[in-house]
């Protein structure tokens, strides 16, 4: 699996948060009705995915957005592909038909497949029988008038293909308790293969250990099969998780990196981080040396206390001096010189740096626990 194709979906997970606010905003008004038995959606996801986004409560995530000081900023963000299309159409249908969603539809997954692109996504929902008609209506209403949905059989399972235009189609796989949809019929076939051959992500030993740990409710998490920073090349398969946390001025992304041999993973990362230079200049700090981090943290704190209050200094003084790597950067600086940061920030973030110019990024990595952990903090500047 090539790193350059995977990092496009994983490392900069805040883009997906912004996608949530755009694509799902009107869900804050939806009513919820009924329950159904749970289905393990990961038992449908092919194991060769580049990454998976999961949430168990869309409503809870959206309820927070109206209280965010940067809520208006979110209206300018869009994440292309099936994710945006499907949610926008579902929202319009609900508004037009005064119909609520069954509450278990809050649990959903989005899987990202290589070659990573807006077309190579699969969306998975739990659902009740009553939801099937609603979901089918959405695609029938959107499909080209001169085409009819086409049913195809693959390994005894029915795939419904809805034509959206002369060149674009949506394929759906529907059973009693779940609904799977993709622009690519071949990806739906891979879902069926994973389910029938028992080769799904649910059978990935490492990944199963990760999701078994999650006990909290109302979460939004992205999992990626790639290091959290390009410089951290791993010598073994790994998974990184990113949990989203919001408050009025800040987006937090926290998580850990998992490998089958945690000790080797920690040693590899520690060796790589020794190469990081110490950089301290206006609107940028970076270091893997704890003593230098403590020095510049104290310097930033003293500057603020002396009356020269700057948000960048506040972000600096809020760092942990126990982290194995620390970086604070005004995203305006990244936008102006993206090539300078290509070792430490993913290509996806660098390509879309202009979308984040209203934030200061604080990133820290710790090797002090049983496994590597990371925290990314996007602080709103205005």
BASETI-588956 format. One record per residue (C-alpha): residue number from 1; residue in one letter; chain; x, y, z. Coordinates in nm, 2 decimals, padded with zeros to 4 digits. Layout:
<pts>
{NUM 'A' 'A' {X Y Z}},
...
</pts>
This chain:
<pts>
{1 'X' 'A' {00.00 00.00 00.00}},
{2 'X' 'A' {00.16 00.33 -00.11}},
{3 'X' 'A' {00.18 00.60 00.16}},
{4 'X' 'A' {00.12 00.88 -00.08}},
{5 'X' 'A' {-00.22 00.75 -00.18}},
{6 'X' 'A' {-00.33 00.67 00.18}},
{7 'X' 'A' {-00.24 01.01 00.34}},
{8 'X' 'A' {-00.49 01.18 00.12}},
{9 'X' 'A' {-00.77 01.06 00.34}},
{10 'X' 'A' {-00.62 01.00 00.68}},
{11 'X' 'A' {-00.38 01.23 00.83}},
{12 'X' 'A' {-00.57 01.55 00.81}},
{13 'X' 'A' {-00.89 01.44 00.96}},
{14 'X' 'A' {-01.03 01.79 01.04}},
{15 'X' 'A' {-01.14 01.82 00.67}},
{16 'X' 'A' {-01.38 01.54 00.75}},
{17 'X' 'A' {-01.51 01.73 01.05}},
{18 'X' 'A' {-01.59 02.02 00.83}},
{19 'X' 'A' {-01.76 01.79 00.58}},
{20 'X' 'A' {-01.98 01.68 00.86}},
{21 'X' 'A' {-02.09 02.03 00.93}},
{22 'X' 'A' {-02.17 02.10 00.56}},
{23 'X' 'A' {-02.33 01.77 00.47}},
{24 'X' 'A' {-02.52 01.70 00.78}},
{25 'X' 'A' {-02.61 02.04 00.92}},
{26 'X' 'A' {-02.99 02.01 00.88}},
{27 'X' 'A' {-03.00 01.68 01.06}},
{28 'X' 'A' {-03.01 01.88 01.38}},
{29 'X' 'A' {-03.39 01.91 01.32}},
{30 'X' 'A' {-03.46 01.55 01.24}},
{31 'X' 'A' {-03.69 01.34 01.45}},
{32 'X' 'A' {-03.59 00.98 01.54}},
{33 'X' 'A' {-03.82 00.69 01.55}},
{34 'X' 'A' {-03.78 00.32 01.63}},
{35 'X' 'A' {-03.50 00.08 01.70}},
{36 'X' 'A' {-03.36 -00.23 01.54}},
{37 'X' 'A' {-03.12 -00.50 01.63}},
{38 'X' 'A' {-02.76 -00.40 01.58}},
{39 'X' 'A' {-02.55 -00.52 01.30}},
{40 'X' 'A' {-02.17 -00.51 01.30}},
{41 'X' 'A' {-02.10 -00.28 01.00}},
{42 'X' 'A' {-01.73 -00.36 01.01}},
{43 'X' 'A' {-01.82 -00.72 00.90}},
{44 'X' 'A' {-01.90 -00.56 00.56}},
{45 'X' 'A' {-01.59 -00.35 00.51}},
{46 'X' 'A' {-01.31 -00.50 00.29}},
{47 'X' 'A' {-00.99 -00.54 00.48}},
{48 'X' 'A' {-00.78 -00.36 00.22}},
{49 'X' 'A' {-00.93 -00.02 00.29}},
{50 'X' 'A' {-00.71 00.29 00.33}},
{51 'X' 'A' {-00.92 00.43 00.61}},
{52 'X' 'A' {-01.26 00.42 00.78}},
{53 'X' 'A' {-01.47 00.70 00.93}},
{54 'X' 'A' {-01.71 00.60 01.20}},
{55 'X' 'A' {-01.98 00.77 01.41}},
{56 'X' 'A' {-02.25 00.63 01.63}},
{57 'X' 'A' {-02.45 00.96 01.67}},
{58 'X' 'A' {-02.47 01.21 01.38}},
{59 'X' 'A' {-02.72 01.41 01.58}},
{60 'X' 'A' {-02.49 01.45 01.88}},
{61 'X' 'A' {-02.20 01.57 01.66}},
{62 'X' 'A' {-02.42 01.82 01.48}},
{63 'X' 'A' {-02.58 01.95 01.80}},
{64 'X' 'A' {-02.24 02.09 01.89}},
{65 'X' 'A' {-02.17 02.29 01.57}},
{66 'X' 'A' {-02.43 02.56 01.65}},
{67 'X' 'A' {-02.23 02.65 01.96}},
{68 'X' 'A' {-01.89 02.68 01.78}},
{69 'X' 'A' {-01.74 03.03 01.73}},
{70 'X' 'A' {-01.61 02.91 01.40}},
{71 'X' 'A' {-01.94 02.77 01.29}},
{72 'X' 'A' {-01.96 03.02 01.00}},
{73 'X' 'A' {-01.62 02.90 00.88}},
{74 'X' 'A' {-01.76 02.56 00.83}},
{75 'X' 'A' {-02.01 02.67 00.57}},
{76 'X' 'A' {-01.72 02.72 00.33}},
{77 'X' 'A' {-01.59 02.36 00.35}},
{78 'X' 'A' {-01.69 02.08 00.12}},
{79 'X' 'A' {-01.55 01.73 00.09}},
{80 'X' 'A' {-01.62 01.59 -00.26}},
{81 'X' 'A' {-01.76 01.26 -00.33}},
{82 'X' 'A' {-02.04 01.02 -00.23}},
{83 'X' 'A' {-02.03 01.13 00.13}},
{84 'X' 'A' {-02.15 01.48 00.05}},
{85 'X' 'A' {-02.39 01.37 -00.22}},
{86 'X' 'A' {-02.57 01.11 -00.02}},
{87 'X' 'A' {-02.61 01.32 00.29}},
{88 'X' 'A' {-02.73 01.62 00.09}},
{89 'X' 'A' {-03.00 01.42 -00.09}},
{90 'X' 'A' {-03.11 01.25 00.23}},
{91 'X' 'A' {-03.15 01.58 00.40}},
{92 'X' 'A' {-03.36 01.72 00.11}},
{93 'X' 'A' {-03.58 01.41 00.11}},
{94 'X' 'A' {-03.64 01.44 00.49}},
{95 'X' 'A' {-03.73 01.81 00.45}},
{96 'X' 'A' {-03.97 01.76 00.16}},
{97 'X' 'A' {-04.15 01.45 00.31}},
{98 'X' 'A' {-04.15 01.56 00.67}},
{99 'X' 'A' {-04.01 01.21 00.75}},
{100 'X' 'A' {-03.78 01.13 01.04}},
{101 'X' 'A' {-03.50 00.89 01.04}},
{102 'X' 'A' {-03.49 00.58 01.26}},
{103 'X' 'A' {-03.24 00.67 01.53}},
{104 'X' 'A' {-03.01 00.37 01.47}},
{105 'X' 'A' {-02.93 00.52 01.13}},
{106 'X' 'A' {-02.71 00.75 01.33}},
{107 'X' 'A' {-02.45 00.47 01.33}},
{108 'X' 'A' {-02.26 00.47 01.00}},
{109 'X' 'A' {-01.93 00.41 00.84}},
{110 'X' 'A' {-01.75 00.56 00.54}},
{111 'X' 'A' {-01.47 00.35 00.39}},
{112 'X' 'A' {-01.20 00.49 00.16}},
{113 'X' 'A' {-01.04 00.28 -00.11}},
{114 'X' 'A' {-00.74 00.29 -00.33}},
{115 'X' 'A' {-00.68 00.47 -00.56}},
{116 'X' 'A' {-00.80 00.73 -00.31}},
{117 'X' 'A' {-01.04 00.96 -00.48}},
{118 'X' 'A' {-01.39 01.11 -00.42}},
{119 'X' 'A' {-01.53 00.83 -00.64}},
{120 'X' 'A' {-01.38 00.55 -00.43}},
{121 'X' 'A' {-01.59 00.57 -00.11}},
{122 'X' 'A' {-01.85 00.34 00.04}},
{123 'X' 'A' {-02.11 00.45 00.29}},
{124 'X' 'A' {-02.27 00.20 00.53}},
{125 'X' 'A' {-02.58 00.25 00.74}},
{126 'X' 'A' {-02.78 00.05 00.98}},
{127 'X' 'A' {-03.15 00.07 00.90}},
{128 'X' 'A' {-03.50 -00.06 00.96}},
{129 'X' 'A' {-03.73 -00.21 00.70}},
{130 'X' 'A' {-03.92 00.12 00.68}},
{131 'X' 'A' {-03.59 00.31 00.59}},
{132 'X' 'A' {-03.54 00.09 00.28}},
{133 'X' 'A' {-03.83 00.26 00.09}},
{134 'X' 'A' {-03.71 00.60 00.19}},
{135 'X' 'A' {-03.35 00.54 00.07}},
{136 'X' 'A' {-03.47 00.39 -00.25}},
{137 'X' 'A' {-03.70 00.69 -00.31}},
{138 'X' 'A' {-03.40 00.92 -00.28}},
{139 'X' 'A' {-03.22 00.75 -00.56}},
{140 'X' 'A' {-03.52 00.71 -00.78}},
{141 'X' 'A' {-03.60 01.08 -00.75}},
{142 'X' 'A' {-03.24 01.18 -00.83}},
{143 'X' 'A' {-03.19 00.93 -01.12}},
{144 'X' 'A' {-03.21 01.03 -01.48}},
{145 'X' 'A' {-03.57 01.02 -01.59}},
{146 'X' 'A' {-03.51 00.81 -01.90}},
{147 'X' 'A' {-03.33 00.53 -01.70}},
{148 'X' 'A' {-03.47 00.27 -01.47}},
{149 'X' 'A' {-03.28 00.12 -01.18}},
{150 'X' 'A' {-03.11 -00.20 -01.28}},
{151 'X' 'A' {-03.09 -00.51 -01.06}},
{152 'X' 'A' {-02.78 -00.73 -01.09}},
{153 'X' 'A' {-02.70 -01.05 -00.91}},
{154 'X' 'A' {-02.35 -01.11 -00.76}},
{155 'X' 'A' {-02.29 -01.43 -00.56}},
{156 'X' 'A' {-02.66 -01.46 -00.50}},
{157 'X' 'A' {-02.69 -01.10 -00.36}},
{158 'X' 'A' {-02.88 -00.82 -00.54}},
{159 'X' 'A' {-02.71 -00.50 -00.63}},
{160 'X' 'A' {-02.93 -00.22 -00.74}},
{161 'X' 'A' {-02.77 00.03 -00.99}},
{162 'X' 'A' {-02.92 00.38 -01.01}},
{163 'X' 'A' {-02.82 00.59 -01.31}},
{164 'X' 'A' {-02.76 00.95 -01.22}},
{165 'X' 'A' {-02.66 01.06 -01.56}},
{166 'X' 'A' {-02.51 00.92 -01.88}},
{167 'X' 'A' {-02.18 00.87 -01.71}},
{168 'X' 'A' {-02.24 00.84 -01.34}},
{169 'X' 'A' {-02.42 00.57 -01.14}},
{170 'X' 'A' {-02.47 00.47 -00.78}},
{171 'X' 'A' {-02.48 00.11 -00.67}},
{172 'X' 'A' {-02.67 00.00 -00.36}},
{173 'X' 'A' {-02.66 -00.33 -00.16}},
{174 'X' 'A' {-02.96 -00.35 00.07}},
{175 'X' 'A' {-03.05 -00.61 00.34}},
{176 'X' 'A' {-03.29 -00.60 00.64}},
{177 'X' 'A' {-03.06 -00.43 00.88}},
{178 'X' 'A' {-02.81 -00.24 00.66}},
{179 'X' 'A' {-02.77 -00.03 00.35}},
{180 'X' 'A' {-02.45 00.00 00.16}},
{181 'X' 'A' {-02.39 00.25 -00.13}},
{182 'X' 'A' {-02.11 00.35 -00.36}},
{183 'X' 'A' {-02.04 00.51 -00.69}},
{184 'X' 'A' {-01.84 00.20 -00.78}},
{185 'X' 'A' {-02.03 -00.13 -00.83}},
{186 'X' 'A' {-01.69 -00.32 -00.80}},
{187 'X' 'A' {-01.66 -00.18 -00.45}},
{188 'X' 'A' {-02.01 -00.31 -00.36}},
{189 'X' 'A' {-01.89 -00.65 -00.50}},
{190 'X' 'A' {-01.58 -00.63 -00.27}},
{191 'X' 'A' {-01.82 -00.56 00.02}},
{192 'X' 'A' {-02.01 -00.88 -00.06}},
{193 'X' 'A' {-01.69 -01.08 -00.10}},
{194 'X' 'A' {-01.57 -00.96 00.24}},
{195 'X' 'A' {-01.90 -01.06 00.40}},
{196 'X' 'A' {-01.93 -01.40 00.23}},
{197 'X' 'A' {-01.57 -01.50 00.25}},
{198 'X' 'A' {-01.53 -01.38 00.61}},
{199 'X' 'A' {-01.24 -01.15 00.51}},
{200 'X' 'A' {-01.38 -00.82 00.63}},
{201 'X' 'A' {-01.20 -00.56 00.84}},
{202 'X' 'A' {-01.38 -00.72 01.14}},
{203 'X' 'A' {-01.13 -01.01 01.10}},
{204 'X' 'A' {-00.82 -00.79 01.11}},
{205 'X' 'A' {-00.67 -00.89 01.44}},
{206 'X' 'A' {-00.51 -00.56 01.51}},
{207 'X' 'A' {-00.81 -00.35 01.40}},
{208 'X' 'A' {-01.05 -00.57 01.61}},
{209 'X' 'A' {-00.84 -00.49 01.92}},
{210 'X' 'A' {-00.87 -00.12 01.85}},
{211 'X' 'A' {-01.24 -00.10 01.81}},
{212 'X' 'A' {-01.30 -00.33 02.10}},
{213 'X' 'A' {-01.15 -00.06 02.32}},
{214 'X' 'A' {-01.41 00.20 02.23}},
{215 'X' 'A' {-01.67 00.23 02.51}},
{216 'X' 'A' {-01.79 00.59 02.49}},
{217 'X' 'A' {-02.10 00.70 02.30}},
{218 'X' 'A' {-02.15 00.98 02.06}},
{219 'X' 'A' {-01.81 00.95 01.90}},
{220 'X' 'A' {-01.66 01.05 01.57}},
{221 'X' 'A' {-01.34 00.86 01.48}},
{222 'X' 'A' {-01.13 00.81 01.18}},
{223 'X' 'A' {-00.90 00.51 01.14}},
{224 'X' 'A' {-00.62 00.50 00.89}},
{225 'X' 'A' {-00.36 00.25 00.78}},
{226 'X' 'A' {-00.08 00.51 00.77}},
{227 'X' 'A' {00.15 00.70 01.01}},
{228 'X' 'A' {00.01 01.02 01.15}},
{229 'X' 'A' {00.30 01.21 01.01}},
{230 'X' 'A' {00.48 01.14 00.68}},
{231 'X' 'A' {00.83 01.13 00.84}},
{232 'X' 'A' {00.71 00.84 01.06}},
{233 'X' 'A' {00.77 00.56 00.82}},
{234 'X' 'A' {00.67 00.23 00.99}},
{235 'X' 'A' {00.84 -00.10 00.94}},
{236 'X' 'A' {00.52 -00.30 01.03}},
{237 'X' 'A' {00.15 -00.27 00.96}},
{238 'X' 'A' {-00.01 -00.01 01.17}},
{239 'X' 'A' {-00.34 00.16 01.24}},
{240 'X' 'A' {-00.39 00.52 01.36}},
{241 'X' 'A' {-00.71 00.64 01.53}},
{242 'X' 'A' {-00.83 01.00 01.55}},
{243 'X' 'A' {-01.11 01.09 01.79}},
{244 'X' 'A' {-01.28 01.43 01.74}},
{245 'X' 'A' {-01.35 01.66 02.03}},
{246 'X' 'A' {-01.51 02.00 02.00}},
{247 'X' 'A' {-01.54 02.32 02.20}},
{248 'X' 'A' {-01.63 02.68 02.11}},
{249 'X' 'A' {-01.29 02.77 01.98}},
{250 'X' 'A' {-01.09 02.45 01.93}},
{251 'X' 'A' {-01.10 02.12 01.74}},
{252 'X' 'A' {-00.91 01.84 01.91}},
{253 'X' 'A' {-00.80 01.52 01.75}},
{254 'X' 'A' {-00.66 01.26 01.98}},
{255 'X' 'A' {-00.56 00.90 01.94}},
{256 'X' 'A' {-00.29 00.64 01.93}},
{257 'X' 'A' {-00.09 00.44 01.67}},
{258 'X' 'A' {-00.13 00.07 01.70}},
{259 'X' 'A' {00.11 -00.20 01.57}},
{260 'X' 'A' {00.14 -00.57 01.63}},
{261 'X' 'A' {00.48 -00.51 01.80}},
{262 'X' 'A' {00.43 -00.20 02.01}},
{263 'X' 'A' {00.79 -00.20 02.15}},
{264 'X' 'A' {00.94 -00.20 01.80}},
{265 'X' 'A' {00.69 00.07 01.69}},
{266 'X' 'A' {00.80 00.30 01.98}},
{267 'X' 'A' {01.16 00.24 01.90}},
{268 'X' 'A' {01.12 00.31 01.53}},
{269 'X' 'A' {00.94 00.64 01.60}},
{270 'X' 'A' {01.19 00.75 01.86}},
{271 'X' 'A' {01.47 00.70 01.62}},
{272 'X' 'A' {01.30 00.89 01.34}},
{273 'X' 'A' {01.21 01.19 01.56}},
{274 'X' 'A' {01.58 01.24 01.65}},
{275 'X' 'A' {01.61 01.38 01.30}},
{276 'X' 'A' {01.37 01.67 01.37}},
{277 'X' 'A' {01.55 02.01 01.39}},
{278 'X' 'A' {01.47 02.27 01.65}},
{279 'X' 'A' {01.29 02.56 01.47}},
{280 'X' 'A' {01.17 02.88 01.65}},
{281 'X' 'A' {01.06 03.18 01.45}},
{282 'X' 'A' {00.75 03.40 01.43}},
{283 'X' 'A' {00.44 03.18 01.41}},
{284 'X' 'A' {00.64 02.85 01.40}},
{285 'X' 'A' {00.79 02.63 01.66}},
{286 'X' 'A' {00.91 02.27 01.61}},
{287 'X' 'A' {01.13 02.04 01.82}},
{288 'X' 'A' {01.17 01.69 01.94}},
{289 'X' 'A' {01.40 01.80 02.23}},
{290 'X' 'A' {01.21 01.83 02.56}},
{291 'X' 'A' {01.45 02.08 02.71}},
{292 'X' 'A' {01.41 02.32 02.42}},
{293 'X' 'A' {01.04 02.28 02.42}},
{294 'X' 'A' {01.02 02.37 02.79}},
{295 'X' 'A' {01.24 02.67 02.73}},
{296 'X' 'A' {01.03 02.81 02.45}},
{297 'X' 'A' {00.71 02.73 02.64}},
{298 'X' 'A' {00.83 02.94 02.93}},
{299 'X' 'A' {00.94 03.22 02.70}},
{300 'X' 'A' {00.59 03.23 02.54}},
{301 'X' 'A' {00.42 03.23 02.88}},
{302 'X' 'A' {00.64 03.52 03.00}},
{303 'X' 'A' {00.57 03.72 02.68}},
{304 'X' 'A' {00.20 03.69 02.74}},
{305 'X' 'A' {00.23 03.77 03.11}},
{306 'X' 'A' {00.43 04.09 03.02}},
{307 'X' 'A' {00.13 04.22 02.83}},
{308 'X' 'A' {00.24 04.11 02.48}},
{309 'X' 'A' {-00.06 03.87 02.45}},
{310 'X' 'A' {-00.06 03.66 02.14}},
{311 'X' 'A' {-00.27 03.36 02.06}},
{312 'X' 'A' {00.03 03.18 01.92}},
{313 'X' 'A' {00.21 03.23 02.25}},
{314 'X' 'A' {-00.09 03.10 02.43}},
{315 'X' 'A' {-00.09 02.79 02.21}},
{316 'X' 'A' {00.29 02.75 02.28}},
{317 'X' 'A' {00.25 02.78 02.66}},
{318 'X' 'A' {-00.03 02.52 02.66}},
{319 'X' 'A' {00.20 02.25 02.52}},
{320 'X' 'A' {00.31 01.95 02.72}},
{321 'X' 'A' {00.68 01.96 02.79}},
{322 'X' 'A' {00.68 01.58 02.81}},
{323 'X' 'A' {00.59 01.52 02.45}},
{324 'X' 'A' {00.85 01.35 02.22}},
{325 'X' 'A' {00.77 01.59 01.93}},
{326 'X' 'A' {00.59 01.93 01.93}},
{327 'X' 'A' {00.49 02.17 01.66}},
{328 'X' 'A' {00.29 02.49 01.67}},
{329 'X' 'A' {00.23 02.67 01.34}},
{330 'X' 'A' {00.00 02.94 01.21}},
{331 'X' 'A' {-00.18 02.77 00.92}},
{332 'X' 'A' {-00.14 03.10 00.72}},
{333 'X' 'A' {00.24 03.02 00.73}},
{334 'X' 'A' {00.17 02.67 00.59}},
{335 'X' 'A' {-00.05 02.82 00.32}},
{336 'X' 'A' {00.23 03.06 00.21}},
{337 'X' 'A' {00.50 02.79 00.20}},
{338 'X' 'A' {00.35 02.44 00.18}},
{339 'X' 'A' {00.66 02.27 00.05}},
{340 'X' 'A' {00.85 02.36 00.37}},
{341 'X' 'A' {00.61 02.14 00.57}},
{342 'X' 'A' {00.58 01.84 00.35}},
{343 'X' 'A' {00.78 01.61 00.58}},
{344 'X' 'A' {00.56 01.69 00.88}},
{345 'X' 'A' {00.21 01.75 00.74}},
{346 'X' 'A' {00.03 01.53 00.49}},
{347 'X' 'A' {-00.01 01.62 00.12}},
{348 'X' 'A' {-00.38 01.66 00.17}},
{349 'X' 'A' {-00.35 01.92 00.44}},
{350 'X' 'A' {-00.08 02.11 00.24}},
{351 'X' 'A' {-00.30 02.10 -00.07}},
{352 'X' 'A' {-00.59 02.25 00.13}},
{353 'X' 'A' {-00.40 02.47 00.36}},
{354 'X' 'A' {-00.61 02.77 00.26}},
{355 'X' 'A' {-00.91 02.61 00.42}},
{356 'X' 'A' {-00.74 02.62 00.75}},
{357 'X' 'A' {-00.59 02.97 00.75}},
{358 'X' 'A' {-00.82 03.08 01.03}},
{359 'X' 'A' {-00.65 02.83 01.27}},
{360 'X' 'A' {-00.33 02.77 01.46}},
{361 'X' 'A' {-00.22 02.40 01.46}},
{362 'X' 'A' {-00.06 02.25 01.77}},
{363 'X' 'A' {00.06 01.90 01.71}},
{364 'X' 'A' {00.23 01.67 01.97}},
{365 'X' 'A' {00.34 01.31 01.98}},
{366 'X' 'A' {00.42 01.11 02.29}},
{367 'X' 'A' {00.62 00.79 02.31}},
{368 'X' 'A' {00.60 00.77 02.69}},
{369 'X' 'A' {00.31 00.52 02.72}},
{370 'X' 'A' {00.25 00.17 02.60}},
{371 'X' 'A' {00.20 00.29 02.25}},
{372 'X' 'A' {00.26 00.61 02.05}},
{373 'X' 'A' {-00.01 00.87 02.11}},
{374 'X' 'A' {-00.09 01.20 01.93}},
{375 'X' 'A' {-00.29 01.51 01.98}},
{376 'X' 'A' {-00.37 01.77 01.72}},
{377 'X' 'A' {-00.53 02.10 01.82}},
{378 'X' 'A' {-00.68 02.34 01.57}},
{379 'X' 'A' {-00.74 02.68 01.75}},
{380 'X' 'A' {-00.96 02.94 01.59}},
{381 'X' 'A' {-00.78 03.27 01.55}},
{382 'X' 'A' {-01.08 03.51 01.53}},
</pts>
